[in-house]
Amino acid sequence: MNFALQNTLELLLIIGLGLLLQKKIAKQDLKGVKTVILSVALPAVIFVALLKIKLESSLLIFPILALSFNLIMLLASKYILSASLPKKEESKKRTVMMLMPSLAPGLSCFPFIVVYLGDDSLALAALADVGNKIFGLILLYMLAMHWYHRRAIKNLKASTGSKLRSLALALIKEPINMVIIIGLLLLALGLNMESLPVFLQNTIQKLKILMTPLVLLFIGMAVRIKSGEFGLILSFLTRRAGITFCLSAIFVFLFPALSPALILLLVVFPQSACSFWPFAHMSAVNSLEEKDEHQSPTFDINFAVNILACSLPFSTILIISVFSFSEFFVDPKVLLAAGITMLTLSFLPHLIYKTRKSEKSSTETEGKVQQLHTVESESAKAG
């Protein structure tokens, strides 16, 4: 069996095991699993990722491109992707803005790059992921906390200073934040993973291994996709993929001399699944909000889990399709056509819903007007 396909089936099988465990795992038990992920496994992954950052000036273009893509998708998430949500669904809009611009190439993209493009392309993809890590770990965290602070300050009626101080201390004590601070300090001192004692390196690496199976099991156990939400999430993911294809097409049009391997890398890397890191930031905010019963949630955590659950299989199927028909997807015209098609398809359910709602509203209005005329005519006859 093809290694890339085999790897995808392994990941989906772990999610499937999580689904089978749903009946045996109570919702309150999921908090324990989430705590292990956020306090042990994810900090280990972040620590290793931070200490592996090595940039050469000639290759800075790759992380810059990835970071630029993240920022463009953040804007697109605000003005295009979340356009299908009603105005009152603010928590879902913020959730979409956190997840849709993020990328998880390690789970959904790197295994296929190794098989189809080789180690050289994988090295470039890993370098590009540095920009994505900066966005996911730092910028999205800052955005999540900005939203939380802004909403928390509005809800504070007294002792604002003391509450903000306690909030700042709580943030510093978060394992993820502590790891980021320690990692950045070590980098500033010129140290990396190899600089640490061997027993510490091995411990961190073993904890890091827990991340992927735990996250996939958690997604399988926690996912509760409502019948109405599945279509909405699918339209979001289709729209995200369409925008990404269009951006890749524009870049290939601007630089026609790129090799086929590099074009495919530029196409598949941005099609990676949504990252778990924004979910970690949203969960941290949610934990802070649980202490304040009067504050409505900044993010919709259940909606976030459902997006993550749908994103992985969606992205892997899309990436396998691109590699399977690589001779077509190196053509920018095909990329642009695919992007426009997916964008159009993603908006159709929303347009149909709005049209039906408008027709229903106009029909009801006509019925009320007709009823009013009938009442008036009957009153005139009676007079």
N, C-alpha and C positions, 0 to 999 in steps of 0.2 A: 504493500500500500504506500502511496505517496506520503513522504514524511510530513509535509505541511498539512495535508488532510488528516493524517493520523493525529497530529498535535491538536488540531481543531476539535476532533472528536473526543480527545482526552479532556479538554477544557469543558466541552458541552456535557460530557458524562459526569463530571464533578458537580456541575450545576444541577444535572438531573438527579444525582444522589441527594442534593440539598432539597429538591422538590419532594422526593420520597420521604424525607425526614420531617416535612412540615407538620404532619399529624402528631409526631412524637415530641416536637419541640414547641413549647409554649412561647408566646410573644415575649414574656418577661425574661425567658431564658436567652433569647436573642441578644438582649442587652449585654449579657456576659460574653458572648462570642464577639460582639462589636467592641467591647472593652479590650479584649485580647488583641484584636486587630489594630485598634487605634493606639493602644498603650505599649504594645510589644512588637508585633510584626511590622506594621507600617513605619514606626520610628527607625527600626533596623534597616528597612529598605531605603528610607530617606537618608540615613546616615551614610550608608555605602554609596548611594548615588551622589551625594554631595562631595564625598572624599575622592570620587573617581573623576571629578571635573578637571580636565586638563585641556586648555585651549591654546592652539597655535594661531598666530595672527593671520596666516594665510587661509585658515579654514574657518575663520569667524563667520563667514557668509552663511554657513549652514545653520548654526543656532540662531543667527539674526533672522533668517528666512522663517524658521519655525516660530520664533517669537512674534514676528510680523503677522504670520498666519493666525496665531492665537488671538492677537489684538483685533484683527479684521473680523474674525468670527465672533468675538465678543460684541462688537458693534452690530454685526448681522443678527446675533441672538436677541439683541434688544429691539431692533427695528423690523426684522423680517421673520425670524424663527418664532418669536413669541406673539406674532400678529394674530394667530388663531385663538389665543386665549382671551377670555373676557377681561375687562378692566379690573373687575373686583378680585380676580385670581392673582393677586400680587405675589403671594408666596410661591406659586407655581412659576410665575415669570422670573423671579429671582433664581429659582432652582434651575430653570432652563438656561439662564445666563451664566450660571456657574458650571454646568456640565457640558453644554454643547461646544464651547470653544476648546475644551480640554482634550488631550490625547493620551491613550494608553498603548503605545506601540509595542511595548514589551510583551503584552498578552496577545494582541491581535494582528500585529504587523511583522515584527522581527523574525518569527519562525518561518514566514513565507519568503521574506527577503533573503534569508540564508539559502533556502532551497532554490529559488528562481534566479537570484542575482549574484549570490556568492558573498564571501566574507568582506571584500572591499566595499561593496555597497552597504553591508551591515555596519561597517565602521563609520561610514558617512552618516547613516541613519542614527547611530548612537550619538554621534557628535551633534546632529540636529536636535536630538532629544534633550540636550543641555538647555537650549532655549525654551523648550516646552516645559522642562522641570522648573526653570526660573518662574515661568508664568503660573504653573500649577501649584507650586509650593509656596511662592512668595506673593505674587500679584493677586491671585485669586483669594488667598488667605486675607490679604489686606482689604480686598473688596468685601468679603464676607463680614469681616469685623467692622468695616465702615458702615455697612447696612445695619448691623446689630447696634453699634454705638448710636447711630442716628435715631433709630427707633427707641432704644433704651432711654436716651436722654429726654425724648418727648414724653416718655411714661414716668420719668422721675419727678416727684413732687417735692421731695425734701432730701436733705443731706446728699446732694448730688456728688459733691467732692469725695466723700467717704465711700460711696457706692462705686464710683469710678476707680478709686484706689484699690478696693477689694477686687474689682473686675480685672484690673491690670495684673494683680498678683495671681489671680486664678489663671489668666492667660499664660503667664510665665511658667506656672507649675504644670501646664499641659505637656505631656511627654513629647509630642511632636515639636512643639515650640522649643523645648529644652534641647532636643536633638539638633534642630536647625541652628540654634545659637552656638552650641558646642562645635558643630561641623564647620560653621563659618569662621569661628575663632581658630580652629586647627588649620584651615586653608590659609587664613591670614598669616599664620606662623610658618607656612610652607610645608605642613605635614600632610600625609595621606594615610590610607589604610595600612600600607606596608610599614609605616612609622610606628604603628601600635604594637604592643606585645602579641606574640603569636596566639596565646590562649584567648585574648580579647578578640582578635580577628576571627578566630574559629567560632567563638560564641555568637558574635554578631552575624556571621554568615549562616549559622544554623537557624537563628531566629528569623533571618531574612527569607529562608526557604519556606517558612510557614505561611508567608503572605499570600501567594497565589491560591493554594488549595483552600485556605480559610476564607478568603474573599469570595471565591466561587461558590463554596458551600453556603456562606452567609447570603449571597444573592439568591440562591435556590431556595433557602429556608424562609427568607424574608419577603420574597416577591409575592405581591397580591394584586395582580393586574385586573382591574375592573373591565367589564366588557366595553364600556365607552372609552376607557383610557387607552386601550391597545391601539385603536385606530389613530388616536391623537398622537401617541408616541411614535408610531410608524410614520406618520406624516412629518413629524419633527425630524426624524432620522433621515428620511428621504430628502427633505428640504436641505438639511445639513450637507448631505452627500452631493446634492445638485450644486450648491454654492461652491463646494470644494472642487468639483470637476471644472466649474467655470474659472475659478482662480488658477488652477493648474493649466488650463488651456491658455489663459492670458499670458502666463509666464513662459510657456513653450512658444507662443507666438512671438514674444519679445526676444527670446534666445533660441533661434532655430537651429543653431549649430550643436546643441546638446546631444550627447550619445543616447541611444535607445534605453540603455540601462539607467542612466541618470533621469531620463524622462519618466520611466516607470517608477523610480524611487520618489520623484516629486509628485506622482499621482497617488501612490498607495500610502505613503507616510501620513498625509493629512486625512486619509480615510480611516485611520485607526479608531478603535472604540473609545467611548468616553472614559475618562480616567476616574479612579477611585479616590484620588486625592481631594478633589472638590467635595466629595461626599464626606470625607474626614473633617474638612473645615466646617461644613454645614452641621455635622453631628456635634462638633465642639460648641458651635453657637446654640444648637438645640439643648445641649446639656446645661449651658448657662441660663437659658430661658426657662428650663424646668424649675429653677429655684424661684422664679418670679411668676406666680400663677396668673397675674393680671395681664401679662404680655402675650399677645398673639404670636404664633411662630413666624420667624423670618423666612424659613424655608419649609417646603413640603417634603419631609424625609421619605415618606412612603412613595411619593411620586418619583423621587430621586432614585430609590432602589429599583423601581420598575423600569426607569430609563436605562439604568446600568444593565439590568437583566436582558433587555431587548437589544441594547447597543452592541454587545459582544458578538452574538450570532449574526446580526445584520452586517457588521463591518467585516467579519471573517468571510462571509459569503461574497460580499462585494469585492474584497481584495483577491480572493481566489478567482472570481470571474475576470477581473482585470488581467491577472497573470495568465489565465487560460486563453484569453484572446488578446495577448500583448501586442500582436502586430497591428491591431486596430487602435488600441489605446495609446500608442505613441504618436498618433495623428491628432494635432490640436483641434481640428474640425470635428472629429469624432467625440473628443472630450467636451467640447462646447455644446454639441448636439445632445450628448448624454446629460450634461448639466441642466440645460434648458428644459429637456423632457422631464427630468426628475423634479425640477422646481414647479413645472406646470402641474404634474400629477399630485404633488404634495398640497397644492392650493385647491384642487378640485373639490375634495370633501367639504372644505370650509366654505367655498363659494356656493356649492349645492345647498348646504345647510342654511346659509344666509338667504339664498333665493327662496327656499321653501318657507323660511321664517317670515320673509317679507310678503310672500304670497298669502300665507296664512293670516298675517296681520291685516293685509288689505281686504281679504275675504271677510274677516271678522268685522272690519270697519264698515264695509259695504252692507253686511248683514244688519249691523246696528243702525245705519242710516235708513235702510229699507224698513226696519222695524219702527223707527221713529216716524217715518212718513206714513206708515200704516196707522199708527196711533193717532197722528194728527188728522188724517182723513176721516177716521172713525169719530174723532171728537167733533170735527166739522159737521158730519152727518147728524150726530146726536144734537148739536146746537141748532 
